[in-house]
Amino acid sequence: MKLTTASILTVLLLSSCSNSYSPPKETAPPFKFKSLKLHQNNSAGLRLWDLYSPRASYRIDQRNAIITNPSGTLYRKGEATYQISAKKGVVTNDGELIELLDSVKLSTLDQRKINISAARALWRPAANTIELFGKPQASDPTKILTAGKARFNLLQELLELRDQPRLQQWIKKQNPLQLAQLDLRVKDANWQLLSGKLTAAGPINTIQRPSSKQQRTLFAASLQGNTRENWLDFYPPVLISEPARKMQINAGLSRWWITEERITSSAQARATLDKLSVAGSNLELLEKNNLIKVGENCELSQPGEFLSANNCIWNWRTGEISAFGSVELKRKQLNQITLAQELHGKTGNNGLIVFTAPGRKVHTQLRFPQAQVGEKRRAAEVQF
């Protein structure tokens, strides 16, 4: 009986001591590998991705691997499509999450020559997404897209740009010594790398540089385009302004053809050019030729004069303007009306256009006021 009691006391004493003190646990050293290879196939057996590292250390208790200079390949329908690399990384839960660190780069393996870079990336293979942090950037030979953060959907090949996205577009190719011809800032943007489809939510704030000495601003509600077909659609209201040339254009849906350097709008538009106002539909702005064309229902107005025609062309560099088809020119002075099939004009030093029709058949009507004799008399009409 005493032994039993003594035994119980001894057990209680040992239990009390064990609760107050526990020796430090020894952490198992990580396993060192000369190389690490991971890969995943889909249900049909086609390769989805693979990852290789020349050096790795693996901790069984934490189920993660520290990898050095990882590089891998992403596949579409079993074909290698993208190359991915970084200087180091961490593989967690045997590939559930792959964190890539320092100089992360994702590049296409075809003629698109698209490169995506970031300081850090979180790759979730099960979700088919790669989140990019630390000044993510996407580029090809003619453009650069940047944002505060981004996410790449591997299945859709969709790059989602968030937190102050910016698009810089060059006409021919990127040139670090030359400002981009288009510098565009949006609320958020999505770029489908396979088709080239680009969408952006507004407001859209754009700087357009037709030349090194020329700059315009362009505002729009939203944007949609295709980087492979080289066009961008700006959704209304669209406002193009160039203060140095006293030019402003209010337009509807407008398309900017990047490589052709022209803007077209089939909707009704109005442009003011110093003292001249031009309105109509099927507007076309041709940068290479310094021309603005109004394809339908052209209306020109300036102090004291109003002209209407089927279509017209204005050269903002030379100041020359031409109107074609059912031209009617009205002048307040003498209530003059001139009808012709074609009229030409040129901007003078006072900013006004003087119209002429050399060698062309015109019909002009004048109304001269007559002196009042006893009662009101109608003004005489003269036509020639």
C-alpha positions as CSV (number, residue, x, y, z in Angstrom):
1,M,0.0,0.0,0.0
2,K,2.8,2.3,0.8
3,L,4.6,1.5,-2.5
4,T,1.5,2.3,-4.4
5,T,1.2,5.6,-2.6
6,A,4.8,6.4,-3.2
7,S,4.5,5.4,-6.8
8,I,1.5,7.7,-7.2
9,L,3.5,10.6,-5.6
10,T,6.4,9.9,-7.9
11,V,4.2,10.0,-11.0
12,L,2.6,13.2,-9.8
13,L,6.0,14.8,-9.2
14,L,7.2,13.8,-12.6
15,S,4.1,15.1,-14.2
16,S,4.5,18.4,-12.5
17,C,8.1,18.6,-13.6
18,S,7.2,17.7,-17.1
19,N,4.6,20.5,-17.4
20,S,7.1,23.1,-16.2
21,Y,10.0,22.1,-18.4
22,S,10.3,20.6,-21.9
23,P,13.6,20.2,-23.7
24,P,14.0,22.0,-27.0
25,K,13.0,20.1,-30.1
26,E,15.6,19.5,-32.7
27,T,14.7,20.7,-36.2
28,A,15.4,18.1,-38.8
29,P,18.0,19.3,-41.3
30,P,16.6,19.9,-44.9
31,F,17.3,17.4,-47.6
32,K,19.7,18.7,-50.2
33,F,19.1,17.9,-53.9
34,K,21.4,18.5,-56.8
35,S,18.3,19.1,-59.0
36,L,14.5,19.3,-58.7
37,K,12.0,18.5,-61.4
38,L,8.3,19.0,-61.2
39,H,5.6,18.6,-63.8
40,Q,1.8,18.3,-64.2
41,N,-0.4,16.7,-66.9
42,N,-4.1,17.2,-67.6
43,S,-6.7,14.4,-67.5
44,A,-5.9,13.6,-71.2
45,G,-2.2,13.1,-70.4
46,L,-1.1,16.3,-72.1
47,R,1.7,18.3,-70.4
48,L,0.5,21.5,-68.6
49,W,3.7,22.7,-67.1
50,D,7.1,21.6,-65.8
51,L,9.6,23.3,-63.5
52,Y,13.4,22.6,-63.0
53,S,15.9,23.8,-60.5
54,P,19.6,22.9,-60.5
55,R,19.7,23.1,-56.6
56,A,17.1,22.7,-54.0
57,S,16.7,22.0,-50.3
58,Y,13.5,20.3,-49.0
59,R,12.0,20.3,-45.5
60,I,9.7,17.4,-44.8
61,D,8.1,19.0,-41.7
62,Q,7.2,22.2,-43.6
63,R,6.6,20.5,-47.0
64,N,8.4,23.2,-48.9
65,A,11.5,23.4,-51.1
66,I,13.8,26.3,-51.5
67,I,14.9,26.4,-55.1
68,T,17.7,28.2,-57.0
69,N,17.5,29.6,-60.6
70,P,14.2,27.9,-61.3
71,S,13.1,27.7,-65.0
72,G,10.1,26.0,-66.5
73,T,7.8,25.7,-69.5
74,L,4.0,26.3,-69.8
75,Y,2.1,24.3,-72.5
76,R,-1.0,24.9,-74.6
77,K,-2.6,21.7,-76.0
78,G,0.6,19.9,-75.3
79,E,2.8,22.4,-77.2
80,A,5.4,24.5,-75.4
81,T,4.1,28.1,-75.3
82,Y,5.8,30.1,-72.5
83,Q,9.2,30.0,-70.8
84,I,9.2,31.1,-67.1
85,S,12.3,31.8,-64.9
86,A,13.5,33.5,-61.8
87,K,16.6,33.7,-59.6
88,K,15.1,31.8,-56.6
89,G,11.8,30.4,-55.4
90,V,9.8,28.5,-52.8
91,V,7.7,25.4,-53.6
92,T,5.0,24.9,-50.9
93,N,2.9,21.8,-50.2
94,D,4.7,19.8,-53.0
95,G,3.7,22.2,-55.7
96,E,0.4,23.6,-54.4
97,L,1.9,27.1,-54.4
98,I,5.1,28.2,-56.2
99,E,6.6,31.5,-55.2
100,L,9.1,33.0,-57.6
101,L,11.4,35.8,-56.5
102,D,13.8,38.2,-58.0
103,S,13.8,38.9,-61.8
104,V,10.7,36.9,-62.6
105,K,10.3,36.6,-66.4
106,L,7.6,34.9,-68.5
107,S,8.2,34.9,-72.3
108,T,6.4,33.5,-75.3
109,L,8.1,30.9,-77.4
110,D,6.6,32.0,-80.8
111,Q,6.8,35.0,-83.1
112,R,4.8,37.3,-80.8
113,K,7.9,38.1,-78.7
114,I,6.0,39.0,-75.6
115,N,7.8,39.3,-72.3
116,I,6.2,39.7,-68.9
117,S,8.4,40.6,-65.9
118,A,8.0,41.3,-62.2
119,A,9.9,41.3,-58.9
120,R,7.7,38.6,-57.4
121,A,5.2,36.0,-58.6
122,L,2.7,33.6,-56.9
123,W,2.0,30.7,-59.2
124,R,-1.0,28.5,-58.2
125,P,-1.0,25.6,-60.7
126,A,-4.4,24.2,-59.6
127,A,-6.1,27.6,-60.3
128,N,-4.0,28.2,-63.4
129,T,-3.0,31.7,-62.3
130,I,0.2,33.6,-61.8
131,E,-0.1,36.8,-59.7
132,L,2.6,39.4,-60.4
133,F,3.9,42.0,-57.9
134,G,6.6,44.6,-57.9
135,K,6.2,46.7,-61.0
136,P,4.9,44.0,-63.4
137,Q,5.5,44.8,-67.0
138,A,4.4,43.3,-70.3
139,S,6.1,44.2,-73.6
140,D,6.5,43.3,-77.3
141,P,8.6,45.0,-80.0
142,T,6.2,48.0,-80.2
143,K,4.6,48.5,-76.8
144,I,5.0,48.4,-73.0
145,L,2.2,47.8,-70.5
146,T,2.8,48.5,-66.8
147,A,0.7,48.4,-63.7
148,G,0.9,48.2,-59.9
149,K,-0.1,44.6,-59.9
150,A,-1.2,42.0,-62.5
151,R,-2.5,38.5,-62.8
152,F,-2.0,36.0,-65.7
153,N,-4.6,33.4,-66.4
154,L,-2.8,30.5,-68.0
155,L,-5.8,28.7,-69.6
156,Q,-7.2,31.9,-71.2
157,E,-3.7,33.5,-71.7
158,L,-5.3,36.6,-70.3
159,L,-3.2,39.3,-68.6
160,E,-5.2,41.4,-66.1
161,L,-3.6,44.7,-65.3
162,R,-4.7,46.6,-62.2
163,D,-3.6,49.6,-60.1
164,Q,-2.9,52.5,-62.6
165,P,-2.2,50.5,-65.8
166,R,-0.3,52.4,-68.5
167,L,0.2,51.6,-72.2
168,Q,3.1,53.1,-74.2
169,Q,2.9,52.4,-78.0
170,W,5.5,53.1,-80.6
171,I,4.6,53.1,-84.3
172,K,7.5,51.0,-85.6
173,K,9.5,49.7,-82.6
174,Q,10.4,50.6,-79.1
175,N,13.0,53.3,-78.9
176,P,14.3,54.3,-75.4
177,L,15.6,57.6,-76.9
178,Q,12.1,58.5,-78.3
179,L,8.9,59.2,-76.4
180,A,6.1,56.8,-77.2
181,Q,3.7,58.0,-80.0
182,L,0.8,57.0,-77.7
183,D,1.0,57.2,-73.9
184,L,-2.3,55.9,-72.4
185,R,-3.4,55.6,-68.8
186,V,-6.6,53.8,-67.8
187,K,-8.5,52.5,-64.7
188,D,-7.8,48.8,-65.4
189,A,-7.0,46.7,-68.5
190,N,-7.2,43.2,-69.8
191,W,-4.9,41.9,-72.6
192,Q,-5.6,38.5,-74.3
193,L,-2.2,37.6,-75.5
194,L,-3.2,34.9,-78.0
195,S,-5.8,37.0,-79.9
196,G,-4.4,40.4,-79.1
197,K,-7.7,41.7,-77.8
198,L,-7.2,44.6,-75.4
199,T,-10.0,46.2,-73.3
200,A,-9.7,49.0,-70.8
201,A,-12.1,50.8,-68.4
202,G,-12.0,54.5,-68.3
203,P,-11.7,57.3,-67.9
204,I,-9.0,57.0,-70.7
205,N,-6.3,59.7,-70.5
206,T,-4.0,59.7,-73.5
207,I,-1.1,61.7,-74.8
208,Q,-0.7,61.3,-78.5
209,R,2.6,62.4,-80.2
210,P,2.3,62.5,-84.0
211,S,5.9,63.9,-84.1
212,S,8.6,64.9,-81.6
213,K,7.5,68.5,-81.7
214,Q,3.7,67.8,-81.7
215,Q,1.5,66.6,-78.8
216,R,-2.2,66.1,-78.4
217,T,-4.4,64.9,-75.5
218,L,-7.2,62.4,-76.1
219,F,-9.9,61.6,-73.6
220,A,-12.5,58.8,-73.9
221,A,-14.9,56.8,-71.7
222,S,-13.4,53.4,-72.4
223,L,-11.2,51.5,-74.9
224,Q,-11.2,48.3,-76.9
225,G,-8.7,47.2,-79.5
226,N,-6.5,44.5,-80.9
227,T,-2.7,44.7,-80.6
228,R,-2.1,42.1,-83.3
229,E,-4.3,43.9,-85.8
230,N,-2.9,47.3,-84.6
231,W,-6.1,49.3,-83.9
232,L,-7.7,50.9,-80.9
233,D,-11.3,52.0,-80.5
234,F,-12.0,54.9,-78.2
235,Y,-15.6,55.1,-76.9
236,P,-17.5,58.3,-76.6
237,P,-17.5,61.0,-75.5
238,V,-14.1,61.4,-77.3
239,L,-12.2,64.7,-77.1
240,I,-9.0,65.3,-79.0
241,S,-7.2,68.5,-78.2
242,E,-4.0,70.2,-79.5
243,P,-3.6,73.6,-77.9
244,A,-0.5,74.6,-79.9
245,R,-2.5,74.4,-83.1
246,K,-5.8,75.7,-81.5
247,M,-7.4,72.4,-82.6
248,Q,-10.1,70.5,-80.8
249,I,-12.2,67.6,-82.0
250,N,-15.4,66.3,-80.4
251,A,-16.3,62.9,-81.8
252,G,-18.2,59.7,-81.3
253,L,-16.7,56.2,-81.5
254,S,-13.2,56.7,-83.0
255,R,-10.7,54.2,-84.2
256,W,-6.9,54.8,-84.2
257,W,-5.1,52.8,-86.8
258,I,-1.7,52.5,-85.2
259,T,0.7,51.6,-88.0
260,E,-1.3,53.7,-90.6
261,E,-1.2,56.7,-88.3
262,R,-4.8,57.7,-88.8
263,I,-8.0,58.2,-86.8
264,T,-11.4,57.5,-88.2
265,S,-14.9,58.1,-86.9
266,S,-18.2,57.3,-88.7
267,A,-20.3,59.2,-86.2
268,Q,-21.1,62.9,-86.3
269,A,-18.0,64.9,-85.3
270,R,-17.0,68.6,-84.9
271,A,-13.6,70.1,-85.1
272,T,-12.5,73.6,-84.3
273,L,-9.3,74.9,-85.9
274,D,-8.5,78.4,-84.8
275,K,-11.5,80.5,-86.1
276,L,-12.8,77.7,-88.3
277,S,-15.4,75.1,-87.3
278,V,-15.8,71.9,-89.3
279,A,-18.6,69.4,-88.7
280,G,-19.9,66.2,-90.4
281,S,-19.7,62.5,-90.4
282,N,-17.1,59.9,-91.6
283,L,-14.3,62.0,-90.2
284,E,-10.7,60.9,-91.0
285,L,-7.5,62.3,-89.6
286,L,-4.4,61.4,-91.6
287,E,-1.2,62.2,-89.7
288,K,1.2,61.4,-92.6
289,N,-0.6,63.8,-95.0
290,N,-1.5,66.4,-92.4
291,L,-5.2,66.1,-93.5
292,I,-8.6,66.1,-91.9
293,K,-11.3,64.7,-94.2
294,V,-15.1,64.9,-93.7
295,G,-16.7,62.3,-95.9
296,E,-20.3,63.2,-95.5
297,N,-22.4,66.3,-94.8
298,C,-19.5,68.7,-94.5
299,E,-20.2,72.0,-92.8
300,L,-17.6,74.8,-92.5
301,S,-18.3,78.0,-90.6
302,Q,-16.2,81.0,-89.8
303,P,-17.0,84.6,-88.9
304,G,-19.4,85.9,-91.6
305,E,-19.4,82.8,-93.7
306,F,-21.0,79.3,-93.8
307,L,-20.2,76.5,-96.3
308,S,-21.9,73.2,-96.8
309,A,-20.8,70.4,-99.2
310,N,-21.0,66.7,-99.7
311,N,-17.4,66.3,-98.4
312,C,-14.3,68.4,-97.7
313,I,-10.6,68.2,-97.0
314,W,-8.5,70.5,-94.8
315,N,-4.7,70.5,-94.7
316,W,-3.7,72.0,-91.3
317,R,0.0,72.4,-92.3
318,T,-0.6,74.5,-95.5
319,G,-4.0,75.9,-94.4
320,E,-5.6,74.8,-97.7
321,I,-9.2,73.6,-97.8
322,S,-11.3,72.0,-100.6
323,A,-15.0,71.3,-100.7
324,F,-16.7,69.0,-103.2
325,G,-20.2,68.2,-104.3
326,S,-23.3,70.5,-104.0
327,V,-21.2,73.3,-102.5
328,E,-23.1,76.2,-101.1
329,L,-21.2,79.2,-99.6
330,K,-23.2,81.9,-97.8
331,R,-21.8,85.2,-96.8
332,K,-23.5,87.7,-94.5
333,Q,-22.1,90.6,-96.5
334,L,-24.7,91.5,-99.2
335,N,-26.5,88.2,-98.4
336,Q,-24.2,86.5,-101.0
337,I,-24.9,82.9,-101.9
338,T,-22.4,81.0,-104.2
339,L,-23.2,77.6,-105.6
340,A,-20.6,75.3,-107.2
341,Q,-19.5,71.7,-107.5
342,E,-16.1,72.5,-106.1
343,L,-14.6,75.4,-104.1
344,H,-11.1,75.9,-102.8
345,G,-9.7,78.1,-100.1
346,K,-6.7,79.0,-98.0
347,T,-6.2,80.3,-94.5
348,G,-4.9,83.8,-94.4
349,N,-2.8,85.6,-91.7
350,N,-6.0,86.6,-89.9
351,G,-7.0,82.9,-89.4
352,L,-9.9,83.1,-91.9
353,I,-10.3,81.2,-95.1
354,V,-10.7,82.9,-98.5
355,F,-12.6,80.7,-101.0
356,T,-12.0,80.8,-104.7
357,A,-13.1,78.8,-107.7
358,P,-10.5,79.4,-110.5
359,G,-11.6,78.0,-113.8
360,R,-14.8,76.6,-112.3
361,K,-18.4,77.3,-113.1
362,V,-20.2,79.0,-110.2
363,H,-23.5,80.6,-109.6
364,T,-23.6,83.7,-107.3
365,Q,-26.6,85.6,-106.0
366,L,-26.3,89.0,-104.3
367,R,-28.9,91.1,-102.5
368,F,-28.2,94.9,-102.6
369,P,-30.3,97.0,-100.3
370,Q,-32.1,99.9,-102.2
371,A,-32.7,103.4,-100.9
372,Q,-36.1,103.9,-99.2
373,V,-38.4,106.3,-101.2
374,G,-41.7,106.8,-99.4
375,E,-42.3,103.2,-98.5
376,K,-40.3,100.0,-97.9
377,R,-39.1,98.3,-101.0
378,R,-37.5,94.8,-101.3
379,A,-33.8,94.6,-101.9
380,A,-32.8,94.0,-105.5
381,E,-31.4,90.6,-106.4
382,V,-28.4,90.3,-108.7
383,Q,-27.3,86.9,-110.1
384,F,-24.3,85.9,-112.2
